[in-house]
């Protein structure tokens, strides 16, 4: 008797009108501009990737040291180093457009609402960009350094302003350093966000006991990696219950089971960050293991797992 045929497997997911061939995206800040990974990763195997944050003008970032490995993750204070939106269009985008069958988002940020708007205006001219991911964890220099994503009114204002000029879907990347994720999720949705991604890094700190000096030149830094995963899953679950728009989950993902966990909590897709630093092939490997998991568990359509938590 011949073995039973394997079930057909549909790995595609749709987020805010963008179709990704599978739910595995490389997160902003961990994958450069994408082209840097072309020699080690088959980019067309990924669901997609998010470029590092782009600002109106080039930024040099913080002085070193700006990375520190923790017991179960990593602290980073890169300082949003990037070449600027115009240089991205001139230098990186032409290279990305030569790569077949890829989908990518541009992460954008600013230190004022005007800067956010200017970056999106510049990128609107870029052919091939699937959408924008708005990093609202930046300090608003016009409001005393309060992060846009920590105040519902400021969040609403910047999302609403960018939505009016964006020619592509707008995904808002929420900060976890808030009292209520559902409140911030609803504020972004009501202001016009097409989807959410969360969580960004948690504010942390490390000190060298011998020198009595901070491990990071910026003193505080963003904590990412496996240590934050349980909190990130909880926040994705809370956000997904609070809004009707899609949610992209991220925070400490490195295995197929991690992906499934986030999707069951309500994520339509996921982003992979810190693991790329110690294994540049992690995203591609994760796609393979995720397909294997679905076949073993006879999951025919991976998108059906979104929000399928049983309580």
Secondary structure, 3 states (H helix, E strand, C coil): CCCCCCCCCECCEEECCEEECCCEEECCCCCCCCHHHCCCCCHHHCCEEECCCECCCCECCCCCCCEEEECCEEEECCCCCECCHHHHHHHHHHHHCCCCCCCEEEEECCCCHHHHHHHHHHHCCCCCCCEEEEECCCEEHHHCCEEHHHCHHHHHHHHHHHHHHCCCEEEEECCCCCCCHHHHHHHHHHCCCCEEEECCCEEEECEECCCCEECCCCCEEEEECHHHHHHHHHHHHHHHHHCCCEEEEECCCCCHHHHHHHHHHCCCEEEECCHHHHCCCHHHHHHHHHHHHHHHCCCCEHHHHCCCCCC
